[in-house]
Amino acid sequence: MSNKSWQAGIDPKLQGCWNLHNAIKGKDNDLDFFFMTSSGSGSIGQAAQANYCAANYALDMFARHRRSMGLPATAVGSGMISEIYILTGMESTDMDLFPAKSDLRTGRLLARLEQAASVPTSEENNGETPAEDANSNSKEATTARIRKKFAKLLSIQLEKVDTAKNLAAYGVDSMMGTEFRTWLFQTFKVYIPFFEFLDAGTTIESLSKKILSAA
């Protein structure tokens, strides 16, 4: 991971909470709450997202820091939620990379996730017919399938997705990138490095080309 990528994941959360902390200094008694959105990944980790995990851990520690001074602070570390970002389409190979897998509670969670991942959902089928699936190895069909999923992921109209446009230009964050990456892996069985989604040359067309070359 480059230093630029590391800072891109950490700065918004870490610098953001410090900016808020300093901006309201002396006015904490007027607050009803000081709420921060963290993530369970700050405690159990997640492959290919060290910066994201570190940023969330920093929020957890920052909440402790404020509370140790008698100031209001709450950091909610959300777990993996069905059909929302990380959990959706998580490939089973990622399960072995959790650093806390030896923990009994984490082991039970991962066992349930693996069980859920083995059951196909209507979303995975994407409403495709057998005929469409049979032709899915063509460049046009593959590109169209990726474009459709990408539009759904961003909740935008299909016609607004330019297959030649850089993916990062659409404002894809780390969680969206993770969901898209895992969907590509489950659908086409092709591994795409996470930070390739942030590369300036990555487009839907380039992904389609890479998938077909690996088929």
Secondary structure, DSSP 8 states (H G I E B T S, - for coil): --HHHHHHHHHHHHHHHHHHHHHTTT-GGG-S--EEEEETHHHH--TT-HHHHHHHHHHHHHHHHHHHTT---EEEEE---TTSTTSTT--GGGGGG-TTTTSHHHHHHHHHHHHHHTS--HHHHTT--HHHHHTTTSHHHHHHHHHHHHHHHHT--GGG--TTS-GGGGT--HHHHHHHHHHHHHHH-----GGGGGSTT--HHHHHHHHHHH-
